Amino acid sequence: MRDQLLLLAAPSRESRDKADAFAAAARRLSLTPRIVVADRPERIGDPGPGMRFALACSDALAPAAARLNARHDTGGFAPETIALLGDKSLGVPYVSRLLGLMPLPQLVPRTPDDIRAWRYRGPVIAKPTRASGAWSPEPWGYRCFADGAALLDWLHREDLTARFFAAQRAPGPLGPIMLQQALDGSRSEGAGLLLTGSQAVVFGSCEAVFEPDEDGGACRRWRRAVYHPAAARLLRRRLPRLKRQRWGRGLLHLQLLRGRRGRRHLTDINLRLSTGWSWMADAALPQAHYRLLCALLFDRPLVFDPPPAPAIAIDLVHEAVIAPAAQGFDKAAAAPSFITYGDSAADCIARADAFRAGIAPAHDREIAA
């Protein structure tokens, strides 16, 4: 009898929080949850007979979950699907076209001449193709530059040119760097998607705003995410198109940024439940993880009870430059979450602002140790 739910968690609090929430939901379904903590997919072994499903609580472990689900024929996302969606340089333009969104200009350079020959001349951001959490072990990761030429100049000044292109030709686990058109990241939209054999259900849509501290600091910022059913309207309307792909059972979280004239662009694909939604649901929708698991494992209709209020806001203390934990980026250690809800989005924002005005964060203690 297949009664074991395998939960793959990274060694961070945010990943463990998601695993713990799903473990509690599994027990309600008379399943046996098993949480396995690892920092790399290759360190995940096969649990043997009795596994009903492997669920990744970290993007880095999604390949391991796909491998196990394929081996045990559970109907999860196939390894090739995870390989496609987990690579920003491939997955973001592919899913953009499926959703009818215009892909952003992007390039994975192997040599300086690749950058010089690139026709796009605007601002760029350097993203590791397989990273998650806006953290990179390399100094060029997630940096913005005025254009490709500015990146080459910076690499030359910092004496990093040889090291950068060596890493591009022989990348590590986070993949090579992708240069992508840089957009204003102060306003974003996101939504979760559940895919099963019969459903493509959008849940947990939000609209987020990054705000600078009142002291004008360049790094210390607040992120205010407002969750409500009317958020991310365009994404909600178009996400069900992905049902046609027949990828199998799984969870995705997509993020959009606004470009010129309000046009939306897909900028990131997460292969697991988003941390913000998980924390919000744990505080305001006590049965959310249970019902999500029922739908994922047994294809039951996904219907949430109305939240305690029409809108729920989350304020996060955010550091643009974060010292990594020993095992990598830990969002929970660097960005504590404060949740409030009210009669409307405006009421939530007012309450969050009042709360924020009454505290003085100790930023040095919020950086992952």
C-alpha positions as CSV (number, residue, x, y, z in Angstrom):
1,M,0.0,0.0,0.0
2,R,1.3,3.4,-1.0
3,D,0.9,5.5,2.1
4,Q,4.1,7.5,2.3
5,L,4.3,11.2,1.4
6,L,8.0,12.1,0.8
7,L,8.7,15.8,1.5
8,L,12.0,17.0,0.2
9,A,13.2,20.1,2.1
10,A,16.3,22.2,1.9
11,P,18.2,22.9,5.1
12,S,16.5,26.3,5.7
13,R,13.6,27.4,7.9
14,E,11.4,28.5,5.0
15,S,11.7,25.1,3.3
16,R,11.1,23.2,6.5
17,D,8.0,25.4,7.3
18,K,6.4,24.2,4.0
19,A,7.4,20.6,4.7
20,D,5.9,20.7,8.2
21,A,2.6,22.2,6.9
22,F,2.3,19.4,4.4
23,A,3.3,16.8,6.9
24,A,0.4,17.9,9.2
25,A,-2.0,17.8,6.2
26,A,-0.7,14.3,5.3
27,R,-1.5,12.9,8.8
28,R,-5.1,14.2,8.4
29,L,-5.3,12.0,5.3
30,S,-3.9,9.0,7.2
31,L,-0.7,9.2,5.2
32,T,2.8,8.8,6.6
33,P,4.8,11.9,6.0
34,R,8.6,11.6,5.8
35,I,10.7,14.8,5.6
36,V,14.1,14.4,4.0
37,V,16.5,17.4,4.4
38,A,19.2,17.8,1.8
39,D,21.1,20.5,0.0
40,R,21.4,18.7,-3.4
41,P,19.2,16.5,-5.5
42,E,21.8,13.7,-5.7
43,R,21.7,13.3,-2.0
44,I,18.1,12.1,-2.0
45,G,17.8,8.3,-2.0
46,D,14.9,6.2,-3.1
47,P,12.5,5.5,-0.2
48,G,11.5,2.1,-1.7
49,P,8.0,0.6,-1.9
50,G,5.1,2.5,-0.3
51,M,5.8,6.0,-1.7
52,R,2.6,7.7,-2.9
53,F,4.2,11.0,-4.0
54,A,7.4,13.0,-3.6
55,L,6.8,16.7,-3.1
56,A,9.6,19.2,-3.3
57,C,9.6,22.1,-0.8
58,S,12.6,23.7,-2.5
59,D,13.2,24.4,-6.2
60,A,16.7,22.8,-5.8
61,L,15.1,19.5,-4.9
62,A,12.5,19.5,-7.7
63,P,14.6,17.3,-10.0
64,A,14.9,14.7,-7.2
65,A,11.2,14.7,-6.7
66,A,10.6,14.3,-10.4
67,R,13.1,11.4,-10.6
68,L,11.4,9.5,-7.8
69,N,7.8,10.2,-9.1
70,A,8.8,8.9,-12.5
71,R,10.4,5.8,-11.0
72,H,7.3,5.0,-8.8
73,D,4.8,6.1,-11.6
74,T,3.0,8.6,-9.4
75,G,1.9,10.9,-12.2
76,G,4.1,13.8,-11.0
77,F,5.9,16.2,-13.3
78,A,8.3,14.3,-15.5
79,P,12.1,14.9,-15.1
80,E,12.3,16.5,-18.6
81,T,9.5,18.9,-17.6
82,I,11.3,19.9,-14.5
83,A,14.6,20.3,-16.5
84,L,12.8,22.7,-18.9
85,L,10.9,24.8,-16.3
86,G,13.8,24.9,-13.8
87,D,16.1,26.6,-16.3
88,K,15.1,30.3,-16.6
89,S,16.8,30.6,-20.0
90,L,14.5,27.9,-21.4
91,G,11.4,27.8,-19.2
92,V,10.6,31.5,-18.9
93,P,10.4,32.2,-22.7
94,Y,8.6,28.8,-23.2
95,V,5.9,29.4,-20.6
96,S,5.7,33.1,-21.7
97,R,4.6,32.0,-25.2
98,L,2.2,29.5,-23.8
99,L,0.5,32.3,-21.8
100,G,0.6,34.7,-24.7
101,L,3.1,37.0,-22.9
102,M,6.0,38.7,-24.7
103,P,9.3,37.2,-23.6
104,L,12.0,39.6,-22.5
105,P,15.3,39.9,-24.5
106,Q,17.8,37.5,-23.0
107,L,21.1,35.9,-23.7
108,V,23.3,33.2,-22.2
109,P,26.8,34.4,-23.2
110,R,29.8,32.0,-23.6
111,T,32.3,34.6,-24.7
112,P,32.7,38.4,-24.6
113,D,31.9,38.5,-28.3
114,D,28.5,37.0,-27.6
115,I,27.7,40.1,-25.5
116,R,29.1,42.5,-28.0
117,A,27.1,41.0,-30.8
118,W,23.8,41.0,-28.9
119,R,21.4,43.4,-30.5
120,Y,19.6,44.4,-27.3
121,R,21.3,47.5,-25.9
122,G,19.2,48.4,-22.8
123,P,19.6,47.7,-19.0
124,V,20.3,44.0,-18.1
125,I,20.2,41.9,-15.0
126,A,22.6,38.9,-14.6
127,K,20.6,35.9,-13.3
128,P,21.9,32.3,-12.6
129,T,19.6,30.1,-14.8
130,R,18.8,27.7,-12.0
131,A,19.0,29.8,-8.8
132,S,16.0,30.6,-6.6
133,G,15.7,33.3,-3.9
134,A,17.7,36.1,-5.5
135,W,20.9,34.9,-4.1
136,S,24.1,33.9,-5.9
137,P,27.5,32.8,-4.6
138,E,29.2,34.8,-7.4
139,P,29.7,38.6,-7.2
140,W,28.0,39.1,-10.6
141,G,24.8,37.2,-9.7
142,Y,21.6,39.3,-9.7
143,R,23.5,42.5,-10.4
144,C,22.0,45.1,-12.8
145,F,24.1,46.9,-15.5
146,A,23.3,49.7,-17.8
147,D,23.8,47.4,-20.8
148,G,26.0,44.5,-21.9
149,A,29.0,46.7,-22.5
150,A,28.7,48.0,-18.9
151,L,28.9,44.3,-17.7
152,L,32.1,43.7,-19.7
153,D,33.6,46.9,-18.3
154,W,32.7,45.9,-14.7
155,L,34.2,42.5,-15.2
156,H,37.4,44.0,-16.5
157,R,37.7,46.5,-13.6
158,E,37.1,43.8,-11.0
159,D,39.5,41.4,-12.8
160,L,36.7,38.9,-13.1
161,T,36.5,38.4,-16.9
162,A,38.4,35.1,-17.1
163,R,36.6,33.7,-14.0
164,F,33.1,34.8,-15.4
165,F,33.5,33.2,-18.8
166,A,35.1,30.1,-17.4
167,A,32.0,29.6,-15.2
168,Q,29.8,30.2,-18.2
169,R,31.5,27.4,-20.2
170,A,31.6,25.0,-17.2
171,P,28.8,26.1,-14.9
172,G,28.1,24.8,-11.4
173,P,24.8,23.6,-9.9
174,L,23.1,27.0,-10.4
175,G,23.8,27.0,-14.1
176,P,25.4,29.7,-16.3
177,I,24.4,33.4,-16.1
178,M,21.5,34.6,-18.2
179,L,21.4,38.2,-19.2
180,Q,17.8,39.5,-19.3
181,Q,16.3,42.9,-19.8
182,A,16.1,44.5,-16.4
183,L,12.7,45.9,-15.4
184,D,11.7,48.0,-12.4
185,G,11.2,45.3,-9.8
186,S,9.3,47.5,-7.3
187,R,5.9,46.1,-8.4
188,S,5.3,42.5,-9.1
189,E,2.4,40.0,-9.4
190,G,2.4,36.3,-8.6
191,A,0.0,33.3,-8.5
192,G,0.2,29.7,-7.7
193,L,-1.1,27.0,-10.0
194,L,-2.2,23.4,-9.1
195,L,-2.1,21.0,-12.0
196,T,-3.7,17.5,-11.9
197,G,-5.3,15.2,-14.4
198,S,-8.5,17.2,-14.4
199,Q,-7.7,20.6,-12.9
200,A,-5.7,23.7,-13.5
201,V,-6.6,25.8,-10.5
202,V,-5.1,29.2,-9.6
203,F,-4.7,29.9,-5.9
204,G,-2.9,32.5,-3.8
205,S,-2.6,35.4,-6.3
206,C,-0.9,38.5,-5.0
207,E,0.4,41.9,-5.9
208,A,3.6,43.1,-4.2
209,V,5.3,46.4,-3.8
210,F,8.9,47.0,-2.6
211,E,9.3,50.2,-0.7
212,P,12.6,51.9,0.4
213,D,13.1,52.6,4.1
214,E,12.2,56.1,5.2
215,D,16.0,56.8,5.8
216,G,16.5,56.3,2.1
217,G,18.8,53.3,2.5
218,A,19.7,51.6,-0.8
219,C,19.5,48.0,0.6
220,R,17.0,47.9,3.3
221,R,13.5,47.7,1.9
222,W,10.0,46.5,2.8
223,R,8.1,44.1,0.6
224,R,4.3,44.4,0.9
225,A,2.4,41.6,-0.7
226,V,-1.4,41.8,-0.8
227,Y,-3.2,38.5,-1.4
228,H,-6.8,38.6,-2.7
229,P,-8.8,36.9,-5.4
230,A,-8.8,39.9,-7.7
231,A,-5.0,40.2,-7.7
232,A,-2.9,39.3,-10.8
233,R,-6.0,39.3,-13.0
234,L,-4.1,38.7,-16.3
235,L,-2.1,35.8,-14.8
236,R,-5.3,34.3,-13.4
237,R,-7.0,34.4,-16.7
238,R,-4.2,32.8,-18.6
239,L,-2.7,30.2,-16.2
240,P,-5.4,27.6,-17.1
241,R,-3.9,27.4,-20.6
242,L,-1.1,25.4,-19.1
243,K,-3.5,22.5,-18.4
244,R,-3.3,21.7,-22.1
245,Q,0.3,20.7,-21.7
246,R,-0.5,17.6,-19.7
247,W,2.6,17.9,-17.6
248,G,1.1,15.7,-14.8
249,R,0.5,16.6,-11.1
250,G,2.4,19.3,-9.4
251,L,2.6,22.9,-8.1
252,L,4.0,26.0,-9.8
253,H,4.4,29.6,-8.8
254,L,4.8,32.2,-11.5
255,Q,6.0,35.8,-11.1
256,L,5.4,38.7,-13.4
257,L,6.8,42.3,-13.6
258,R,5.3,45.2,-15.4
259,G,7.1,46.6,-18.4
260,R,6.4,49.6,-20.6
261,R,2.8,50.7,-21.0
262,G,1.8,48.3,-18.3
263,R,2.7,45.2,-20.3
264,R,3.3,42.1,-18.1
265,H,6.4,39.9,-18.5
266,L,7.1,36.5,-16.9
267,T,10.3,36.7,-15.0
268,D,10.4,33.6,-12.8
269,I,9.0,30.1,-12.4
270,N,9.1,28.4,-9.0
271,L,8.6,24.6,-8.9
272,R,7.2,24.5,-5.4
273,L,4.7,26.3,-3.2
274,S,5.7,29.9,-2.7
275,T,6.9,30.8,0.8
276,G,4.7,33.9,1.1
277,W,1.5,32.0,0.3
278,S,2.4,29.2,2.6
279,W,3.0,31.5,5.6
280,M,-0.2,33.5,4.8
281,A,-2.3,30.3,4.5
282,D,-0.9,28.9,7.7
283,A,-2.0,32.0,9.5
284,A,-5.3,32.8,7.8
285,L,-6.5,29.7,6.0
286,P,-6.0,26.8,8.5
287,Q,-7.2,24.1,6.0
288,A,-5.4,25.4,3.0
289,H,-2.5,22.9,2.9
290,Y,-4.8,20.0,3.6
291,R,-7.1,20.9,0.8
292,L,-4.3,21.5,-1.6
293,L,-2.9,18.1,-0.7
294,C,-6.3,16.5,-1.2
295,A,-6.5,18.0,-4.7
296,L,-2.9,17.2,-5.6
297,L,-3.0,13.5,-4.5
298,F,-6.6,12.5,-5.0
299,D,-7.7,15.1,-7.7
300,R,-10.5,16.4,-5.4
301,P,-11.9,19.8,-6.4
302,L,-9.8,22.6,-4.9
303,V,-12.1,24.9,-3.0
304,F,-10.9,27.1,-0.1
305,D,-13.2,28.6,2.5
306,P,-13.3,32.4,2.2
307,P,-10.4,33.9,4.2
308,P,-11.2,35.8,7.4
309,A,-11.2,39.0,5.4
310,P,-11.3,39.9,1.7
311,A,-7.6,40.7,1.6
312,I,-4.5,39.7,3.5
313,A,-1.2,41.7,3.4
314,I,2.3,40.5,4.3
315,D,5.1,42.9,5.1
316,L,8.6,41.5,4.8
317,V,11.8,43.1,5.9
318,H,14.0,42.6,2.9
319,E,17.8,43.0,2.4
320,A,18.9,43.5,-1.2
321,V,22.4,42.2,-0.2
322,I,22.1,39.2,2.1
323,A,24.9,37.1,3.6
324,P,24.1,33.5,2.9
325,A,23.5,30.8,5.5
326,A,26.1,28.0,5.5
327,Q,23.8,25.9,3.2
328,G,22.6,28.8,1.0
329,F,20.0,31.5,1.1
330,D,17.4,31.3,3.9
331,K,14.6,33.7,3.3
332,A,13.1,33.2,6.7
333,A,16.3,34.1,8.5
334,A,16.7,37.3,6.4
335,A,13.1,38.3,5.9
336,P,10.7,37.9,8.9
337,S,7.0,38.0,7.9
338,F,4.2,40.0,9.5
339,I,0.7,39.2,8.5
340,T,-2.5,41.2,8.9
341,Y,-5.9,41.2,7.3
342,G,-8.9,43.6,7.2
343,D,-12.1,44.4,5.4
344,S,-10.3,45.5,2.2
345,A,-6.9,45.8,0.6
346,A,-6.7,49.4,1.6
347,D,-7.5,48.5,5.2
348,C,-4.8,45.8,5.2
349,I,-2.3,48.3,3.8
350,A,-3.2,50.9,6.5
351,R,-2.8,48.3,9.2
352,A,0.5,47.1,7.9
353,D,1.8,50.6,7.6
354,A,0.8,51.4,11.2
355,F,2.5,48.2,12.4
356,R,5.7,49.1,10.4
357,A,5.8,52.6,11.8
358,G,5.8,51.2,15.3
359,I,8.9,49.0,15.1
360,A,12.6,49.5,14.5
361,P,14.0,46.4,12.8
362,A,17.5,45.2,13.9
363,H,18.7,44.4,10.4
364,D,22.0,42.9,11.6
365,R,20.1,40.2,13.4
366,E,17.9,39.4,10.3
367,I,20.9,38.4,8.1
368,A,21.3,34.6,7.9
369,A,24.2,33.5,10.0
